[in-house]
Amino acid sequence: MTKSLAATGDMQHVTTFCGNCDCGCPELFVDNEAPPERRVVLTDDFGQLVQMSVAQLKVLVADVKSGALDEVVTAVG
């Protein structure tokens, strides 16, 4: 998936969230050609993707850092 996504447009790979297997791990990209509200691209290992703005990513990161999602992860994990 990484190669195909990176090959379509100006996708900059930021990180892979697993990387310990060859299963198509979730990845984070920045699409420099996308409109600002869709610039951040998060893919999953099922071929789906989420597009969001940098502002939305900042809120998500802040929530993760503050522990706001810890309960959710514990409950479903």
N, C-alpha and C positions, 0 to 999 in steps of 0.2 A: 504494500500500500504506500509506503513512504516514497518509493521511486516514482510511482504514478502521480501522486499528489505533487511532489516537488517538480515534476516535469510539466505540470499544467500551470503556466503563468510564472509569477515571480514569488514563489513560496519559499520562505526562509524557515528551515527547521530550527526549532528552539530546544526541544527536549523530547525524549522518549520516556514514558512513565514506568516501564518495566525493563525491557531490554535484555532480560535473562533467558529469553526463549525466542523461538522463531514463529510466533503465533500472530503477529500483527498487532503488537502492543499499542495502547493509546499514545498519541503523539500530539505535540503542540507546535503549530506553525504560525508565522505571520505572513499574511498575503498582502504585499505592498501595493498590489494593483486593485484590491477590493475597495469598495466604499468604506469610509471610516467606521460605520456601524457594523461592518462584517469583516474587519481586518484580522482578527484573531480567530484561528481555526483549530479546534480540538477534534481529533479523530478517535474512533474507538476500534476495537478489534473485530467489529462486525461490519465494517465498511460505512458506518454512519459518521456524520460530522456535525459539529455545532459551530456556528459562526457568531462572534460577538465583538463588541467594541473594546478598545483598550481600557476605557473607563469601567466597563463591566468586568473585565479581567481583574482590574485593580480591586474592585469590591470583593470578588471571589477570593483573591489572594489574602486580602485583609481578614475576611471571615475565617479562612483556614488558619491564619496565624493567630487569631484571637481565640481559637478553640470552638468557635460557633458551630462547627460541623462535627465535632468529636462525638456527640451523642448519636448523630445519624450514622456515622461509620460504625460505632459500637453496636447499635441496634440491628443493622443489616449485615454486619460482618460476622 
